[in-house]
Amino acid sequence: MKPYERLADAVAPDGTVLTLYRHDGAFLLRIDGIELMSTRRSQSEVQLAELACRGLADQPGVRVLVGGLGFGFTMRAALERLGPDAQVMVAELVPEVIAWNRNPDYPLAGTAMHDPRVEIREGDVLAVLRDHAGTFDAIMLDVDNGAESLTTVGNAALYVDTGIQAAIAALRPGGRVVYWSADADPSFAKALRRNGLTVTTEKSRAHGTKGAAHELIVGARRR
Protein backbone atom coordinates (compact mmCIF):
# COMPACT_ATOMS: atom_id res chain seq x y z
CA MET A 1 0.00 0.00 0.00
CA LYS A 2 1.38 3.37 -0.98
CA PRO A 3 1.78 5.79 1.96
CA TYR A 4 -0.11 9.04 2.51
CA GLU A 5 2.32 11.97 2.46
CA ARG A 6 1.28 14.81 4.74
CA LEU A 7 2.19 18.02 2.90
CA ALA A 8 0.73 20.92 4.87
CA ASP A 9 -1.80 21.99 7.49
CA ALA A 10 -4.05 25.00 7.81
CA VAL A 11 -6.36 26.22 10.55
CA ALA A 12 -9.73 27.77 9.70
CA PRO A 13 -10.93 30.75 11.78
CA ASP A 14 -13.10 28.48 13.94
CA GLY A 15 -10.13 26.24 14.75
CA THR A 16 -10.88 23.46 12.27
CA VAL A 17 -7.66 21.86 10.99
CA LEU A 18 -7.36 21.16 7.25
CA THR A 19 -4.61 18.83 6.09
CA LEU A 20 -3.28 18.46 2.56
CA TYR A 21 -2.05 14.98 1.57
CA ARG A 22 -0.53 13.36 -1.48
CA HIS A 23 -1.26 9.69 -2.16
CA ASP A 24 -0.35 7.68 -5.24
CA GLY A 25 -0.16 10.81 -7.40
CA ALA A 26 -3.43 12.32 -6.13
CA PHE A 27 -3.94 15.23 -3.73
CA LEU A 28 -6.47 15.04 -0.90
CA LEU A 29 -7.82 17.50 1.65
CA ARG A 30 -9.00 16.13 4.99
CA ILE A 31 -10.69 17.66 8.02
CA ASP A 32 -10.34 15.67 11.24
CA GLY A 33 -9.65 12.57 9.19
CA ILE A 34 -12.68 13.08 6.91
CA GLU A 35 -11.85 13.42 3.22
CA LEU A 36 -13.30 16.69 1.95
CA MET A 37 -12.01 16.52 -1.62
CA SER A 38 -9.61 14.69 -3.92
CA THR A 39 -8.08 15.40 -7.31
CA ARG A 40 -9.29 11.94 -8.37
CA ARG A 41 -12.94 12.72 -7.65
CA SER A 42 -13.92 16.01 -9.25
CA GLN A 43 -16.79 15.23 -11.62
CA SER A 44 -19.50 16.75 -9.42
CA GLU A 45 -17.45 19.93 -8.92
CA VAL A 46 -17.19 20.33 -12.70
CA GLN A 47 -20.90 19.67 -13.11
CA LEU A 48 -21.56 22.37 -10.52
CA ALA A 49 -20.05 24.90 -12.94
CA GLU A 50 -21.85 23.36 -15.93
CA LEU A 51 -25.24 23.88 -14.31
CA ALA A 52 -24.46 27.36 -13.05
CA CYS A 53 -22.95 28.66 -16.28
CA ARG A 54 -25.42 27.09 -18.69
CA GLY A 55 -26.57 29.64 -21.26
CA LEU A 56 -24.05 32.29 -20.18
CA ALA A 57 -21.23 31.67 -22.68
CA ASP A 58 -22.51 34.15 -25.27
CA GLN A 59 -23.79 36.79 -22.87
CA PRO A 60 -21.66 39.94 -22.51
CA GLY A 61 -20.45 41.16 -19.14
CA VAL A 62 -21.19 37.99 -17.21
CA ARG A 63 -20.17 37.96 -13.55
CA VAL A 64 -20.13 34.79 -11.47
CA LEU A 65 -19.04 33.85 -7.97
CA VAL A 66 -17.41 30.62 -6.87
CA GLY A 67 -17.71 30.07 -3.13
CA GLY A 68 -14.89 27.82 -1.99
CA LEU A 69 -11.72 27.48 -4.08
CA GLY A 70 -10.98 23.88 -3.09
CA PHE A 71 -8.64 22.43 -5.69
CA GLY A 72 -9.92 24.79 -8.37
CA PHE A 73 -12.07 22.37 -10.38
CA THR A 74 -15.23 24.49 -10.32
CA MET A 75 -13.31 27.69 -11.10
CA ARG A 76 -11.56 26.08 -14.08
CA ALA A 77 -14.79 24.59 -15.39
CA ALA A 78 -16.50 27.99 -15.16
CA LEU A 79 -13.66 29.66 -17.07
CA GLU A 80 -13.96 27.06 -19.83
CA ARG A 81 -17.68 27.80 -20.21
CA LEU A 82 -17.66 31.60 -20.10
CA GLY A 83 -16.72 34.28 -22.60
CA PRO A 84 -13.53 36.36 -22.74
CA ASP A 85 -15.09 39.35 -20.96
CA ALA A 86 -16.57 37.35 -18.08
CA GLN A 87 -15.48 37.95 -14.50
CA VAL A 88 -15.05 35.04 -12.11
CA MET A 89 -14.75 35.98 -8.46
CA VAL A 90 -13.57 33.21 -6.13
CA ALA A 91 -14.08 33.54 -2.38
CA GLU A 92 -11.87 31.38 -0.14
CA LEU A 93 -11.77 31.69 3.62
CA VAL A 94 -8.47 29.89 4.32
CA PRO A 95 -5.39 31.68 2.95
CA GLU A 96 -3.32 28.49 2.89
CA VAL A 97 -5.77 26.93 0.42
CA ILE A 98 -5.11 29.85 -1.91
CA ALA A 99 -1.36 29.42 -1.43
CA TRP A 100 -1.53 25.67 -2.17
CA ASN A 101 -3.30 26.36 -5.45
CA ARG A 102 -0.64 28.90 -6.39
CA ASN A 103 2.21 26.56 -5.45
CA PRO A 104 3.76 25.14 -8.68
CA ASP A 105 4.77 22.02 -6.75
CA TYR A 106 1.08 21.13 -6.33
CA PRO A 107 -0.75 20.57 -9.65
CA LEU A 108 -4.11 21.88 -8.45
CA ALA A 109 -5.77 24.96 -10.02
CA GLY A 110 -2.60 25.69 -11.98
CA THR A 111 -2.65 28.44 -14.61
CA ALA A 112 -6.34 29.20 -13.95
CA MET A 113 -5.21 31.15 -10.89
CA HIS A 114 -3.57 33.65 -13.26
CA ASP A 115 -6.42 33.94 -15.77
CA PRO A 116 -7.15 37.68 -16.16
CA ARG A 117 -10.86 36.99 -15.70
CA VAL A 118 -10.26 35.67 -12.17
CA GLU A 119 -10.35 37.64 -8.94
CA ILE A 120 -9.45 35.75 -5.77
CA ARG A 121 -11.04 37.11 -2.61
CA GLU A 122 -9.64 35.89 0.69
CA GLY A 123 -12.53 35.89 3.14
CA ASP A 124 -15.90 34.49 4.09
CA VAL A 125 -18.15 33.90 1.07
CA LEU A 126 -21.16 35.05 3.08
CA ALA A 127 -19.52 38.44 3.56
CA VAL A 128 -18.78 38.59 -0.18
CA LEU A 129 -22.43 37.86 -0.94
CA ARG A 130 -23.59 40.63 1.37
CA ASP A 131 -21.18 43.11 -0.23
CA HIS A 132 -22.33 42.38 -3.80
CA ALA A 133 -26.06 42.92 -4.04
CA GLY A 134 -27.45 42.45 -7.55
CA THR A 135 -24.03 41.54 -8.98
CA PHE A 136 -23.87 37.94 -10.18
CA ASP A 137 -25.47 36.00 -13.02
CA ALA A 138 -24.55 32.75 -11.29
CA ILE A 139 -23.27 31.69 -7.89
CA MET A 140 -21.58 28.33 -7.24
CA LEU A 141 -21.36 27.33 -3.60
CA ASP A 142 -19.21 24.35 -2.68
CA VAL A 143 -18.60 25.15 0.95
CA ASP A 144 -18.03 22.24 3.31
CA ASN A 145 -20.25 19.23 2.53
CA GLY A 146 -23.51 21.11 2.16
CA ALA A 147 -26.21 22.05 4.66
CA GLU A 148 -26.72 18.61 6.16
CA SER A 149 -23.16 17.24 6.44
CA LEU A 150 -21.13 20.13 7.79
CA THR A 151 -17.60 19.45 9.00
CA THR A 152 -16.97 23.07 10.04
CA VAL A 153 -19.53 24.73 12.32
CA GLY A 154 -18.71 28.20 11.04
CA ASN A 155 -20.13 27.34 7.62
CA ALA A 156 -23.66 26.80 8.92
CA ALA A 157 -24.65 30.46 8.46
CA LEU A 158 -24.54 30.03 4.69
CA TYR A 159 -27.35 27.48 4.77
CA VAL A 160 -29.91 29.14 7.04
CA ASP A 161 -32.53 31.64 5.82
CA THR A 162 -30.32 34.69 6.28
CA GLY A 163 -27.53 33.07 4.24
CA ILE A 164 -29.94 31.98 1.52
CA GLN A 165 -31.38 35.49 1.36
CA ALA A 166 -27.87 36.95 1.01
CA ALA A 167 -27.24 34.65 -1.97
CA ILE A 168 -30.55 35.63 -3.59
CA ALA A 169 -29.85 39.33 -3.06
CA ALA A 170 -26.43 38.95 -4.73
CA LEU A 171 -28.02 37.55 -7.90
CA ARG A 172 -29.12 39.58 -10.88
CA PRO A 173 -32.76 39.01 -11.94
CA GLY A 174 -32.99 35.61 -13.61
CA GLY A 175 -29.71 34.46 -12.06
CA ARG A 176 -29.15 31.14 -10.36
CA VAL A 177 -27.36 29.80 -7.32
CA VAL A 178 -26.15 26.20 -7.31
CA TYR A 179 -25.23 24.40 -4.11
CA TRP A 180 -23.02 21.31 -3.93
CA SER A 181 -24.21 18.79 -1.36
CA ALA A 182 -22.61 15.52 -0.31
CA ASP A 183 -26.05 13.92 -0.04
CA ALA A 184 -29.65 14.54 -1.06
CA ASP A 185 -31.09 17.27 1.15
CA PRO A 186 -34.84 17.78 0.66
CA SER A 187 -35.06 19.99 3.75
CA PHE A 188 -32.58 22.47 2.30
CA ALA A 189 -34.29 22.40 -1.10
CA LYS A 190 -37.53 23.21 0.73
CA ALA A 191 -35.81 26.14 2.47
CA LEU A 192 -34.72 27.51 -0.90
CA ARG A 193 -38.29 27.31 -2.20
CA ARG A 194 -39.59 28.97 0.94
CA ASN A 195 -37.28 31.88 0.17
CA GLY A 196 -38.71 32.32 -3.31
CA LEU A 197 -36.39 30.32 -5.56
CA THR A 198 -37.45 27.85 -8.24
CA VAL A 199 -35.57 24.68 -7.29
CA THR A 200 -34.36 21.67 -9.24
CA THR A 201 -31.84 18.99 -8.25
CA GLU A 202 -29.42 16.77 -10.12
CA LYS A 203 -27.36 13.79 -9.05
CA SER A 204 -23.67 13.65 -9.92
CA ARG A 205 -21.17 10.89 -9.31
CA ALA A 206 -17.80 11.82 -7.87
CA HIS A 207 -15.95 10.03 -10.68
CA GLY A 208 -17.46 8.70 -13.90
CA THR A 209 -20.21 6.24 -13.04
CA LYS A 210 -18.53 5.29 -9.77
CA GLY A 211 -18.08 6.78 -6.36
CA ALA A 212 -20.50 8.58 -4.11
CA ALA A 213 -23.59 10.18 -5.64
CA HIS A 214 -23.62 13.84 -4.71
CA GLU A 215 -26.47 16.27 -5.23
CA LEU A 216 -26.45 19.64 -6.97
CA ILE A 217 -29.27 21.91 -5.85
CA VAL A 218 -30.16 24.67 -8.31
CA GLY A 219 -32.13 27.71 -7.18
CA ALA A 220 -33.26 30.12 -9.91
CA ARG A 221 -34.26 33.70 -9.13
CA ARG A 222 -37.28 35.02 -10.98
CA ARG A 223 -36.73 37.81 -13.50
C-alpha positions in Angstrom: 0.0 0.0 0.0 1.4 3.4 -1.0 1.8 5.8 2.0 -0.1 9.0 2.5 2.3 12.0 2.5 1.3 14.8 4.7 2.2 18.0 2.9 0.7 20.9 4.9 -1.8 22.0 7.5 -4.1 25.0 7.8 -6.4 26.2 10.6 -9.7 27.8 9.7 -10.9 30.7 11.8 -13.1 28.5 13.9 -10.1 26.2 14.8 -10.9 23.5 12.3 -7.7 21.9 11.0 -7.4 21.2 7.3 -4.6 18.8 6.1 -3.3 18.5 2.6 -2.1 15.0 1.6 -0.5 13.4 -1.5 -1.3 9.7 -2.2 -0.4 7.7 -5.2 -0.2 10.8 -7.4 -3.4 12.3 -6.1 -3.9 15.2 -3.7 -6.5 15.0 -0.9 -7.8 17.5 1.6 -9.0 16.1 5.0 -10.7 17.7 8.0 -10.3 15.7 11.2 -9.6 12.6 9.2 -12.7 13.1 6.9 -11.9 13.4 3.2 -13.3 16.7 1.9 -12.0 16.5 -1.6 -9.6 14.7 -3.9 -8.1 15.4 -7.3 -9.3 11.9 -8.4 -12.9 12.7 -7.7 -13.9 16.0 -9.3 -16.8 15.2 -11.6 -19.5 16.8 -9.4 -17.5 19.9 -8.9 -17.2 20.3 -12.7 -20.9 19.7 -13.1 -21.6 22.4 -10.5 -20.1 24.9 -12.9 -21.8 23.4 -15.9 -25.2 23.9 -14.3 -24.5 27.4 -13.0 -22.9 28.7 -16.3 -25.4 27.1 -18.7 -26.6 29.6 -21.3 -24.1 32.3 -20.2 -21.2 31.7 -22.7 -22.5 34.2 -25.3 -23.8 36.8 -22.9 -21.7 39.9 -22.5 -20.4 41.2 -19.1 -21.2 38.0 -17.2 -20.2 38.0 -13.6 -20.1 34.8 -11.5 -19.0 33.9 -8.0 -17.4 30.6 -6.9 -17.7 30.1 -3.1 -14.9 27.8 -2.0 -11.7 27.5 -4.1 -11.0 23.9 -3.1 -8.6 22.4 -5.7 -9.9 24.8 -8.4 -12.1 22.4 -10.4 -15.2 24.5 -10.3 -13.3 27.7 -11.1 -11.6 26.1 -14.1 -14.8 24.6 -15.4 -16.5 28.0 -15.2 -13.7 29.7 -17.1 -14.0 27.1 -19.8 -17.7 27.8 -20.2 -17.7 31.6 -20.1 -16.7 34.3 -22.6 -13.5 36.4 -22.7 -15.1 39.3 -21.0 -16.6 37.4 -18.1 -15.5 38.0 -14.5 -15.1 35.0 -12.1 -14.8 36.0 -8.5 -13.6 33.2 -6.1 -14.1 33.5 -2.4 -11.9 31.4 -0.1 -11.8 31.7 3.6 -8.5 29.9 4.3 -5.4 31.7 2.9 -3.3 28.5 2.9 -5.8 26.9 0.4 -5.1 29.9 -1.9 -1.4 29.4 -1.4 -1.5 25.7 -2.2 -3.3 26.4 -5.5 -0.6 28.9 -6.4 2.2 26.6 -5.5 3.8 25.1 -8.7 4.8 22.0 -6.8 1.1 21.1 -6.3 -0.8 20.6 -9.6 -4.1 21.9 -8.4 -5.8 25.0 -10.0 -2.6 25.7 -12.0 -2.7 28.4 -14.6 -6.3 29.2 -13.9 -5.2 31.2 -10.9 -3.6 33.6 -13.3 -6.4 33.9 -15.8 -7.1 37.7 -16.2 -10.9 37.0 -15.7 -10.3 35.7 -12.2 -10.4 37.6 -8.9 -9.4 35.7 -5.8 -11.0 37.1 -2.6 -9.6 35.9 0.7 -12.5 35.9 3.1 -15.9 34.5 4.1 -18.1 33.9 1.1 -21.2 35.0 3.1 -19.5 38.4 3.6 -18.8 38.6 -0.2 -22.4 37.9 -0.9 -23.6 40.6 1.4 -21.2 43.1 -0.2 -22.3 42.4 -3.8 -26.1 42.9 -4.0 -27.4 42.4 -7.6 -24.0 41.5 -9.0 -23.9 37.9 -10.2 -25.5 36.0 -13.0 -24.5 32.7 -11.3 -23.3 31.7 -7.9 -21.6 28.3 -7.2 -21.4 27.3 -3.6 -19.2 24.3 -2.7 -18.6 25.1 1.0 -18.0 22.2 3.3 -20.2 19.2 2.5 -23.5 21.1 2.2 -26.2 22.1 4.7 -26.7 18.6 6.2 -23.2 17.2 6.4 -21.1 20.1 7.8 -17.6 19.5 9.0 -17.0 23.1 10.0 -19.5 24.7 12.3 -18.7 28.2 11.0 -20.1 27.3 7.6 -23.7 26.8 8.9 -24.6 30.5 8.5 -24.5 30.0 4.7 -27.3 27.5 4.8 -29.9 29.1 7.0 -32.5 31.6 5.8 -30.3 34.7 6.3 -27.5 33.1 4.2 -29.9 32.0 1.5 -31.4 35.5 1.4 -27.9 36.9 1.0 -27.2 34.7 -2.0 -30.6 35.6 -3.6 -29.8 39.3 -3.1 -26.4 39.0 -4.7 -28.0 37.6 -7.9 -29.1 39.6 -10.9 -32.8 39.0 -11.9 -33.0 35.6 -13.6 -29.7 34.5 -12.1 -29.2 31.1 -10.4 -27.4 29.8 -7.3 -26.2 26.2 -7.3 -25.2 24.4 -4.1 -23.0 21.3 -3.9 -24.2 18.8 -1.4 -22.6 15.5 -0.3 -26.0 13.9 0.0 -29.6 14.5 -1.1 -31.1 17.3 1.2 -34.8 17.8 0.7 -35.1 20.0 3.8 -32.6 22.5 2.3 -34.3 22.4 -1.1 -37.5 23.2 0.7 -35.8 26.1 2.5 -34.7 27.5 -0.9 -38.3 27.3 -2.2 -39.6 29.0 0.9 -37.3 31.9 0.2 -38.7 32.3 -3.3 -36.4 30.3 -5.6 -37.5 27.9 -8.2 -35.6 24.7 -7.3 -34.4 21.7 -9.2 -31.8 19.0 -8.2 -29.4 16.8 -10.1 -27.4 13.8 -9.1 -23.7 13.6 -9.9 -21.2 10.9 -9.3 -17.8 11.8 -7.9 -16.0 10.0 -10.7 -17.5 8.7 -13.9 -20.2 6.2 -13.0 -18.5 5.3 -9.8 -18.1 6.8 -6.4 -20.5 8.6 -4.1 -23.6 10.2 -5.6 -23.6 13.8 -4.7 -26.5 16.3 -5.2 -26.5 19.6 -7.0 -29.3 21.9 -5.8 -30.2 24.7 -8.3 -32.1 27.7 -7.2 -33.3 30.1 -9.9 -34.3 33.7 -9.1 -37.3 35.0 -11.0 -36.7 37.8 -13.5 
